[in-house]
């Protein structure tokens, strides 16, 4: 300790004398006159004054509400959301934007995993109100009148990609055997198809479990686990359709997938594509179209397609775009699409119009997509049909044999 102090004193021996206080002040003022130093000093003075203000008076915003938001740079797919989908993207959720994610944060789930929070208010024809919108709040229904498990013996044959439907030697057809049995009661009949199923697990399960068994369900052929979804739907009593992608306007920019039926394709190509699509699963009584404005207008293409439907004993139920095309084993066309405008009020208005058409004509068929708001509105609307003097029927009950 002492040695260190001694060394320090020795180091300072013989050095120049320290400047006086006056000379030191002059040096400081000269330094502060420099422009850069002046700016920095002024900034430090302002910050110090602000800190002193807060310390004395308190934070003026301390009692105000505050919120934080995290900002993420949108990815390329989100930035190009308006671009038409291509290929298999036409059947994916992100590009079509068909669903809101019911499992995302902000949606409450009940003990069984179903959403319990709704946003919109649906006014039904009898004056009752129900929630709807981005969540499905309609109650689950216990399985009612389950249909026989598929495949049923004698109604399928091996195909290149899976079992293909066929007419049994005794004359039974898939259109008859896989359809939901129906007994009319003399009232006007209303049928409804809800489609686009198999892509989103939450909305698919909700449609199966919350819609009445008489509502027909249609599934996308590209869906994973398709047979499992069809089996579950039939276990809940729903008859099933398979959606056939057909060439739309704007193809190939608007491309429903690699197995789309093309308007200029030959009969062999159409049969090969149908073999793949129809071989994806079993248990459906018929097919319906997905898009297809251009294909439906093709005489050659439609003739080949309907020929396959007839030879395999399948019904063809379209969304109204192929009304003037007879053929297949049995046929039906929808009278209206109920959810071209995806709001509770618009959907219920279309359902009311469907009821009016049934009262006028004896029956009416509607079709819609599995938007959460569509499932919600349809489930609650169907519950009051009987009280309004109508009968809910499966879509197969609306089909008719050509020439009959």
N, C-alpha and C positions, 0 to 999 in steps of 0.2 A: 504494500500500500504506500509506505513512505517513499520507497524507491521510485515508484511511478510518479509521485508528485514532484520529486526532485528532478526527474528527467524532463517533466513538462516545464518547469521553471528554467532549466538550462536551455531548452529549445527556444525560449522567448528572449533569452539574453542577447543584447546588442541589436535588437530590431528597432525599426523606426518608431518614433513616438506616435500614439493614437491621435487621430484628428480631433479637433475641438467640436463642441455641440453645434456651433454656428456653421462651421464648414460642412458638417454632416447634413444639416437641414437644407442647405443650398443644393447639395447633391441629390437629395430626395426630390426636391421640387423640379430640378432639371430632368430627372428620370420620369416624373409624372407628366411632364409636358409632351412627352413623345405621343403621337396620335394613337398608336396601337394600345399603349398602356392606358391611355385615357378612356378608350372605349371599354376595355376589360374592367377597369375600375368602376365605371358607371354601371355596367351590368351587375357586378358584384354588389354594388350599393342598392340597386333595385331589388335584387333577390333578398338581400338582408332586410329591406324595408317590408317586403311582403311577408317574410317569416315572422317579423316582429308584429305585424298587423294580425296575423292568424293567432299568434301566441297570446296577444292581449284581448282581442275581441272574439276569438273562436272561429271555426270553419263556417262561413255563411251558408254552405250547402249541406251542412251536417244533418239537418232535419229533413232533407228532400229525399224522395225515393230514388233508387238507382238500379241499373240493370247492366248486365254484361252480356255481350254476344260474341260468339266466335265466328270469324269469317273464314270460309274455306274457298279456295280458288276452284271454280267449277271445272270438271274434267271435260275432255273433248266430247264425250258422248252427250253430256248435259248441254254443252254449248251448241251442239248440232241437233237438238231435240226436234226441231221443226223439219228436218230432212226426212224424206220418206224412207221407211225401213226396207231392207233388202233381205232376201233369203230367209233363213230361219229366224232372223231378227223380227220378222213380222209376227211371230208367235211368242216373243219374249215380253216380259213386263216392262222393262226399263224403256224400251223404244216406243212401245205403243202407249204407255202411260195409262193402261186400262184400270189399274187398281191403285188405291191408296194402301200403304202397308199397314194393316191392322195390328201388327205386332210391334210397330215402331214406338219409341217413347212418346207419350202423350195420349195413347189409347189404353184405357183401363181394361183389364181382363178379369173375368169372373173366375171362380174356383176351378172351372173345367177348361179354362183357356180361351173362353169366348169373350169378345169385346162387350162391354156393358155401357159404354158412353156414346151417346148420339149427339148430333149437332143440329140437324134440321127437324122441322115439325111437319108431319104428314097429316092432312085432313082427309079422312076417308069418306066415302059416299054417305054413310049413316051418321056423319057428324062427329065421329070419334076422332081423336088425334093420336098420333104415334110419332116417336122420334125416328129419325133416319139421317142419312147423309153419309158421313165417313165411317160410321160404325154400324154393325148389324145387331139390333137389340131385340128382334123378334124371338120369341121363346123357342127352344129346341122342342122337337116333336119326337116322341118315342117311335121306333120302327113300327110301321103299320102295314099289314098285309104284304109281307116280303114276297118278292118274286123268286122263282126257282133259280138256283145258282147256274151260271153259264160255265162251260158250254153244255147245251142239252144234246143228248145223243141223237145222231142222225141229222143234225143241222149244220155240220161243218165238215170240211175235207181239207187235207193237207195242202198248203200253198208254199210258194217259194220263200216267203218271209213269215209265215204263221198260218194258223187255220183260217180258211175262207168260208163264208156262209154258203149254204147250198139248200136246195129244195129236197126234202126227204122223199124217199120212194113212195111213201103213202100220201104224198101231196102236202104235207105240212111245210110251211115256209117260216123263215125267221120273222117276216113281217107280222105273221099271225102269232107265232109261239112266244116271241120275246116281248110282245106288246103287253101292256097292263090290261087285264080284263076290265070291261066296262059294261054297266047295265044302265041304260037311260031311264030316267024317271018321268019323262014327259015335259020337263022344264027346258027352257032354252039352254044350250050348252056353250060353255066358254072353256077354251083350252089355252095353255100358255107353255112356251118353250123358253128355257133359260140356258144360254149357251156360253161358249168360251171357257168351259170348265177343264180342270186338270192342270192348269199352269200355276195357279196360286192356291196353296194348300188351305189357307184360312177361308177364303171365299168359296172354294169348292166344297169344303166340309160344311160351311154354313148353308150353302144352297141345298145340299143333301139332307141336312138335319133340320132345317128350319122351314123349308117349303113343303107344302102338302104333297103327299105321295102322288096325287094326280098330276102334278106339274112335271112335264117332260124335261129331261136334262140332256144337253148335247155337249160332247167332249171333243177337245182338240186332239187330232191323231198324233201330234208330235209330243204330247205330254209324257213325262216319265211316270212309270207306275200306272199306266193307263188301265190295265186290267183290274188292278186293285181298286181304283176309283169306281169303275163300272160295277164291280162286285159290291162295293159299299152302297152305291146308289140303288141297285136292285134289292139289296137287303132292307133298304128303307122304303121299298115299294115303287121307286121311280123307274119308268121305262126310259130307254136311252137311245140317243142318236149319235152318230159319228159325223164330224164336220169334214167336208171334202173341200180342200182349197182349190178354187177355180180362178182362171186368169181374170184379173180386174182391168179397169181402165188404168193407163199409166204404166203397165208392165213393160219392161222389167224393173223400172225404178220402184214401182210398188209391187213387191214380189212376196207372195204368201208362202214361199218355201220351195224346196227342191222337187217335191212331188205334186206341184200345181198342175192341174189339167189345163192344157194350152189349147187355144181356139184353133190353131192351125195344125195341131198334132193329128197323126193318123190313128185309126182304131187300135192298132197293136200297141202304140205308145200309151194310149189312154188305158187300155186293159192292164198293161204292166204297172203303171202308176197306181191304178186302183187295187191291184193285187197287194202292193205294199201298204197302202192306206187301210184297206179292209182287213189285212192280216195282222194289224196291230193289236187287236183284242177281239173278244166275242161277247155276245149278249145284247147287241143292239138290234132293234127291229128295223132300222132304216138309216138313212143318211140325210144330211142337210148341207146346204152350200155355205162356204165361207168366201165372201166377195163373189166375183164371177161375172161382172157385167159384160165383159167381152166374150167369155166362154159361152154364156147362156145364149148369146146372139148367133153362135155358130151352129148351123144345121148339122154339119158333119160331126162336130165334137159332141153335141148333145145327143145325137142319134147313137153314137158309140157308148156314151155314158149310160143312157137310159136302157140300152140293150143289156149291159152288164147288170143293171139293177133288176131287170125282169128275169134274167137267167139265174140270178141268185136269190130271187124271192124277197127282195128288199124294197121297203117303201122309200120314196123320195119326198121329203117335206122341205120346201124352200121358203125363203123369207119374203116372198111375194114377187121377186124379180123373174121367176120362171113360170108365172101363172099360166101362160099360154103354151106351155110345153107339156103335153100329155105323155104318158109312158110310165115306165117302172112297173113293179108289181102292183103297188098302190101309190096314190098321189095325193098331195095336199099343198096348198099355198097359204101363207099367213096373210091375214087381212090387214095387219098393221104392225109396225115396230114400235114398241112402247117407250123406248128410252133413247131416241135420237137426241133429245134434250135431256141431259142427266141432272134433273132436279126433281125433288119429291112432287112438287105441284104439277110439273109437266107430265111425269110418269102416271100419276093418279088420273090426270085428265085423259090420257090415252087409255087407261084401263076402264074409265067410265065410258069412253067411246066404244070400247070393245063390248061392254055390256049392252050398250044401245044397239050395236050391230047384231048381237045374238038375239035380242028381243025381236028385232025386225026380220031377221033371216032364219032364225031357229038355231044357228050356231055361229061361232066366230073363233078365230085362231089368232093369237098374238105371239110375238117373239121378242126377246130382249137379251141383253148381255148381262154377265154376272158382275156388274158393278155393285158395290155394297148397297147403294141407294136403291137399285133395282130389286135386289133380293129382299131388302127391308120392306119396301113398298108392296111388292107382290105377296110376301108372306102375310102381311096384315090385311091387305085387300081381299085375299082369298078366304080369310076366316069369315067374312060377312056375306059371301055370295049366296049361300043357302037362304039366309034371312031376306035377301033381296029377290028371291024367286028364281035363281039360276042354279045350274048344276055345273060344277067344275069337272072337266073331262080330260083324259090324256090326249095328246096330239094324235095318237093312232086312231082314236075314235072319229077324227075328222077326215081320215084318208078314205079314198074311194078307188075301186078298181076301174081302170080305163074301160069305157064302154058300158059302165053300169050306173 
